[in-house]
Amino acid sequence: MHQNMSGPQVLFGGAAIGTGAFSNVENVKELFEVLQECKIGRIDSAAIYPMSSPGMSEQLLGDCQVSKLGIAVDTKIQMIGPGSLNPSAIAASVAGSLSRLKTEVCGPLKHWPAFDGYANYNI
């Protein structure tokens, strides 16, 4: 189900997973069906999604067993202030994401520049 990695890919932005229409397992599973029909095999998530309930996007993706459905998940390292990019903070963020996603593999990413005013802090 994963798209070929050699060219551009379409992915679904998962910031809304955990809110509104995507706030429960049943609705998120329905979303997966639509994504698969559209041949979209990647979801972009983050440890802070949704902003109203950080981690819920990853939790619902894990509860739906997205890793067993052939849909790849890219998630972002949690950036919450100075020190967020030191090795131990990155390791803790990735471990938390993997636990919530109920998988051993994901594509960890990082936003840069930071949107929250921490663009100039020391790692």
C-alpha positions, 0 to 999 in steps of 0.5 A: 500500500505504501507509495513508491519512495522514488517520487513525490508522494501525497500524504494526509495531514493528521493534525485534525485526528483527535478532534471533531469528526476524527475524535474516535476510532470508528471515524478514524478507521473510516478515514483510512478507508477513504485514504486507501481508496484515494491511494494515499498511503502516508499520514503526517502526524506529530506528538503535539497533534492535535494542539487541543489534546497533544498526543491524541492523533498518534494515540488514535492512529495506534488504537486503529492499528494503522501500522497493520493497514499498510499506511505509513506514519511520519511524525514530528519530534516534540519541540516544546522549548529549549533542550527539545533537540538534545539527544535525550529529549529526541529519544524520549519524544520518539519513544513516546510516539512509537508507544502511542502509535503502537509500532516500532517504525515511523518516519520521525521528522522535525519542523524548522524553523520552530514556529513557537519562537524557539528558532534561536535556542541552543540545542 
